[in-house]
């Protein structure tokens, strides 16, 4: 790392800490609208990503006019600005704050799967506020780890990891996730991961909104090899409340990690994500180039 990179990373880290600190102190009456305004502002500064979002939206919902698609993508930017304010609050919230901020259902089914001792895969997508479920389950005593992508800035990455691990969860970085995930699941614990981004290494192309989308095959490989339970977890915002529903365990194909079984389980998991996105399309990451070959 050169001197210029070190200086840039230090400035980015300081800016992130200051922004997180300022937003995290704001009450909802100020933080939510400001977060949404900031999100829309970022969208104006990122026209290329906005164009990706418009193209993705119109492909997923044929017949949508360009004007309507642009309006909806503007709403997506606003949603993630509000998400950013909520995320900033994570670093300052007390356990009691979560009782007011989140409504979580399906925890009993997850507990039952944990009791079987074979490990549990818990997958979700960039919907609602997926980050809020982690501390809630950790405070409940759930042995939870998550797979995350490493931020380019090491200091920012460490800061984000500390926020995520604040209430007891573990974070496995994506590049080293396979071995750590295998060990974690063999110990009978819960592994959470985001399942809706484009992946090239070990990817499986499955239908998503009627088009092939490169999708990680790691969850299917782990589930089919270890026999662990696979629970979908949906998150969505309803007014000022974050709702999280841990759905019943999915049926896992018998016969181990064959190519056919890998494809089928990955397809079923992607099908669940699509259903969630259709139910709350303004809360998903359309600005991500999900269908890039």
C-alpha positions as CSV (number, residue, x, y, z in Angstrom):
1,X,0.0,0.0,0.0
2,X,1.5,3.3,-1.1
3,X,1.5,6.6,0.9
4,X,-1.3,8.0,-1.2
5,X,-3.5,5.1,-0.5
6,X,-2.8,5.3,3.3
7,X,-3.8,9.0,3.3
8,X,-6.9,8.4,1.3
9,X,-8.0,5.5,3.5
10,X,-7.4,7.6,6.6
11,X,-9.6,10.4,5.3
12,X,-12.3,7.9,4.3
13,X,-12.2,6.3,7.7
14,X,-12.4,9.6,9.5
15,X,-15.3,10.7,7.2
16,X,-17.2,7.5,7.8
17,X,-16.7,7.7,11.6
18,X,-17.9,11.3,11.7
19,X,-20.9,10.6,9.5
20,X,-21.8,7.5,11.5
21,X,-21.5,9.4,14.7
22,X,-23.6,12.3,13.5
23,X,-26.4,10.2,12.0
24,X,-26.4,7.7,14.9
25,X,-27.2,10.5,17.4
26,X,-30.1,11.8,15.4
27,X,-33.7,11.0,16.5
28,X,-35.9,9.3,14.0
29,X,-37.9,12.4,13.2
30,X,-34.7,14.0,11.8
31,X,-32.6,11.0,10.9
32,X,-35.1,9.2,8.6
33,X,-35.9,12.1,6.3
34,X,-32.3,13.2,6.3
35,X,-31.1,9.7,5.4
36,X,-33.6,9.4,2.6
37,X,-32.5,12.8,1.2
38,X,-28.9,11.8,1.4
39,X,-29.7,8.6,-0.4
40,X,-31.4,10.5,-3.2
41,X,-28.4,12.8,-3.4
42,X,-26.0,9.9,-3.7
43,X,-28.2,8.6,-6.5
44,X,-27.8,11.9,-8.4
45,X,-24.0,11.6,-8.0
46,X,-23.9,8.0,-9.2
47,X,-25.8,8.2,-12.6
48,X,-24.2,5.0,-13.9
49,X,-25.5,3.0,-11.0
50,X,-28.9,4.7,-11.4
51,X,-29.0,3.7,-15.1
52,X,-28.2,0.1,-14.1
53,X,-31.1,0.3,-11.7
54,X,-33.5,1.6,-14.3
55,X,-32.4,-1.1,-16.8
56,X,-32.9,-3.8,-14.2
57,X,-36.3,-2.5,-13.1
58,X,-37.7,-2.3,-16.7
59,X,-36.4,-5.8,-17.5
60,X,-37.9,-7.3,-14.4
61,X,-41.2,-5.4,-14.8
62,X,-41.9,-5.2,-18.6
63,X,-44.2,-2.4,-19.5
64,X,-42.8,0.1,-17.0
65,X,-42.2,3.5,-18.6
66,X,-38.7,5.0,-18.3
67,X,-40.1,7.8,-16.2
68,X,-41.7,5.4,-13.7
69,X,-38.6,3.3,-13.6
70,X,-36.5,6.3,-12.8
71,X,-38.9,7.4,-10.1
72,X,-38.8,3.9,-8.5
73,X,-35.0,3.8,-8.6
74,X,-35.0,7.2,-6.9
75,X,-37.1,5.5,-4.2
76,X,-34.6,2.7,-3.9
77,X,-31.8,5.3,-3.3
78,X,-34.0,6.9,-0.6
79,X,-34.6,3.5,1.0
80,X,-30.9,2.8,1.3
81,X,-30.3,6.3,2.7
82,X,-32.8,5.5,5.4
83,X,-31.1,2.1,5.9
84,X,-27.8,3.9,6.4
85,X,-29.3,6.0,9.2
86,X,-30.6,2.8,10.8
87,X,-27.2,1.2,10.4
88,X,-25.5,4.2,12.0
89,X,-27.8,3.7,15.0
90,X,-26.6,0.1,15.4
91,X,-23.3,1.4,16.9
92,X,-25.1,3.3,19.6
93,X,-28.3,1.3,20.3
94,X,-28.9,-0.5,23.5
95,X,-30.5,-4.0,23.6
96,X,-33.8,-2.4,24.7
97,X,-33.8,-0.2,21.5
98,X,-34.3,-3.3,19.4
99,X,-37.5,-4.2,21.0
100,X,-39.0,-1.0,19.5
101,X,-37.1,-1.1,16.2
102,X,-37.7,-4.7,15.1
103,X,-40.5,-7.3,15.0
104,X,-39.0,-10.8,14.5
105,X,-41.0,-13.9,13.8
106,X,-40.0,-17.5,13.2
107,X,-37.3,-17.7,15.9
108,X,-38.8,-20.9,17.4
109,X,-38.4,-22.8,14.2
110,X,-34.8,-21.7,14.0
111,X,-34.2,-22.8,17.6
112,X,-35.6,-26.2,16.8
113,X,-33.2,-26.6,13.8
114,X,-30.2,-25.6,16.0
115,X,-31.2,-28.2,18.6
116,X,-30.6,-30.9,15.9
117,X,-26.9,-30.2,16.1
118,X,-26.2,-30.3,12.3
119,X,-25.8,-26.5,11.8
120,X,-28.2,-24.0,10.2
121,X,-27.8,-21.9,7.0
122,X,-29.8,-18.7,7.3
123,X,-29.9,-16.8,4.0
124,X,-31.4,-13.4,3.2
125,X,-31.1,-10.6,0.7
126,X,-30.4,-6.8,0.5
127,X,-34.0,-6.1,1.6
128,X,-35.5,-4.0,4.4
129,X,-32.8,-3.9,7.0
130,X,-31.1,-7.3,7.2
131,X,-28.5,-6.0,9.6
132,X,-31.0,-5.5,12.4
133,X,-31.7,-9.2,12.7
134,X,-28.2,-10.1,13.7
135,X,-27.9,-8.3,17.0
136,X,-31.4,-9.4,17.9
137,X,-30.6,-13.1,17.5
138,X,-27.2,-12.7,19.2
139,X,-28.8,-11.1,22.2
140,X,-31.2,-14.1,22.3
141,X,-28.2,-16.4,22.7
142,X,-28.1,-17.7,19.1
143,X,-24.6,-18.9,18.1
144,X,-24.5,-16.8,14.9
145,X,-21.8,-15.9,12.3
146,X,-22.2,-14.1,9.0
147,X,-20.3,-14.0,5.7
148,X,-19.4,-10.5,4.5
149,X,-17.4,-8.9,1.7
150,X,-14.3,-7.1,2.8
151,X,-14.4,-3.3,2.3
152,X,-11.5,-2.0,0.2
153,X,-10.5,0.3,3.0
154,X,-9.0,-1.8,5.9
155,X,-9.9,0.7,8.6
156,X,-13.5,1.1,7.4
157,X,-13.7,-2.7,7.1
158,X,-12.6,-3.0,10.8
159,X,-15.1,-0.4,11.9
160,X,-18.0,-2.1,10.1
161,X,-17.0,-5.5,11.5
162,X,-16.9,-4.1,15.1
163,X,-20.5,-2.8,14.6
164,X,-21.6,-6.1,13.3
165,X,-19.9,-8.1,16.1
166,X,-21.0,-5.7,18.9
167,X,-23.6,-8.0,20.4
168,X,-21.7,-11.3,20.0
169,X,-22.0,-12.4,16.3
170,X,-18.9,-13.4,14.3
171,X,-18.0,-12.2,10.8
172,X,-16.2,-14.3,8.3
173,X,-14.7,-12.4,5.3
174,X,-15.8,-13.7,2.0
175,X,-12.4,-14.7,0.6
176,X,-11.7,-17.0,3.6
177,X,-15.3,-18.1,4.3
178,X,-15.5,-21.7,3.0
179,X,-13.2,-23.3,5.6
180,X,-14.5,-21.2,8.5
181,X,-18.1,-21.8,7.5
182,X,-17.5,-25.5,7.3
183,X,-16.1,-25.6,10.8
184,X,-18.8,-23.4,12.2
185,X,-21.6,-25.5,10.8
186,X,-20.0,-28.7,11.9
187,X,-20.2,-27.3,15.5
188,X,-23.9,-27.0,15.1
189,X,-24.1,-23.2,14.8
190,X,-26.0,-20.7,12.6
191,X,-24.3,-19.2,9.5
192,X,-26.0,-16.2,7.9
193,X,-25.3,-14.9,4.4
194,X,-26.6,-12.6,1.8
195,X,-27.7,-14.5,-1.2
196,X,-28.7,-11.9,-3.9
197,X,-25.4,-10.6,-5.3
198,X,-23.6,-11.5,-8.5
199,X,-20.7,-14.0,-7.8
200,X,-18.3,-15.4,-10.3
201,X,-16.2,-17.9,-8.3
202,X,-18.1,-21.2,-8.0
203,X,-21.2,-19.5,-9.4
204,X,-24.3,-21.3,-10.6
205,X,-26.5,-19.6,-13.2
206,X,-30.1,-19.8,-12.0
207,X,-33.3,-17.9,-13.1
208,X,-34.0,-14.7,-11.3
209,X,-36.9,-12.6,-12.7
210,X,-36.8,-14.8,-15.8
211,X,-33.1,-14.2,-16.6
212,X,-30.0,-16.2,-15.7
213,X,-28.1,-14.7,-12.8
214,X,-24.7,-15.9,-11.5
215,X,-25.3,-17.0,-7.9
216,X,-23.0,-18.4,-5.2
217,X,-23.1,-22.2,-4.9
218,X,-21.5,-22.2,-1.5
219,X,-24.7,-22.5,0.5
220,X,-26.0,-25.4,-1.5
221,X,-22.6,-27.1,-1.3
222,X,-22.5,-26.8,2.5
223,X,-26.1,-27.8,3.0
224,X,-25.9,-30.9,0.7
225,X,-22.5,-32.0,2.2
226,X,-23.3,-31.5,5.9
227,X,-27.1,-32.1,5.9
228,X,-27.7,-28.8,7.8
229,X,-31.0,-27.0,7.8
230,X,-31.6,-24.1,5.4
231,X,-33.9,-21.3,6.6
232,X,-34.9,-18.3,4.4
233,X,-35.0,-15.0,6.3
234,X,-37.0,-12.2,4.9
235,X,-36.6,-8.6,6.0
236,X,-38.7,-5.6,5.1
237,X,-39.6,-2.1,6.4
238,X,-43.2,-1.4,7.3
239,X,-43.5,2.2,8.3
240,X,-40.8,2.8,10.9
241,X,-40.7,-0.9,11.9
242,X,-38.2,-3.4,10.6
243,X,-40.0,-6.8,10.2
244,X,-38.0,-10.0,10.0
245,X,-39.5,-13.4,9.3
246,X,-37.5,-16.6,9.6
247,X,-39.3,-19.0,7.4
248,X,-39.5,-22.7,8.0
249,X,-36.6,-24.9,6.9
250,X,-36.5,-25.7,3.2
251,X,-36.5,-29.2,1.8
252,X,-33.0,-30.1,0.8
253,X,-32.6,-32.6,-2.1
254,X,-31.3,-36.1,-1.1
255,X,-28.2,-37.5,-2.6
256,X,-25.4,-35.1,-1.7
257,X,-23.8,-32.3,-3.6
258,X,-24.3,-33.5,-7.2
259,X,-24.4,-30.8,-9.9
260,X,-28.2,-31.4,-10.3
261,X,-28.8,-31.0,-6.5
262,X,-26.6,-27.9,-6.4
263,X,-28.5,-26.3,-9.1
264,X,-31.9,-27.3,-7.7
265,X,-31.3,-26.0,-4.2
266,X,-29.7,-22.8,-5.5
267,X,-32.7,-22.3,-7.8
268,X,-35.2,-22.8,-4.9
269,X,-33.3,-20.3,-2.7
270,X,-33.2,-17.7,-5.5
271,X,-36.9,-18.3,-6.0
272,X,-37.6,-17.2,-2.4
273,X,-35.5,-14.1,-2.8
274,X,-37.4,-13.2,-5.9
275,X,-40.7,-13.6,-4.0
276,X,-39.5,-11.2,-1.4
277,X,-38.3,-8.6,-3.9
278,X,-41.7,-8.7,-5.7
279,X,-43.5,-8.1,-2.4
280,X,-41.4,-5.0,-1.6
281,X,-39.6,-4.0,-4.8
282,X,-38.7,-0.5,-3.6
283,X,-36.5,-2.0,-0.9
284,X,-34.2,-4.1,-3.0
285,X,-30.7,-3.3,-4.5
286,X,-31.7,-2.8,-8.1
287,X,-28.6,-0.6,-8.6
288,X,-26.4,-3.7,-8.3
289,X,-25.5,-5.2,-11.7
290,X,-27.1,-8.6,-10.7
291,X,-27.5,-10.0,-14.2
292,X,-24.1,-9.2,-15.6
293,X,-22.8,-12.3,-17.5
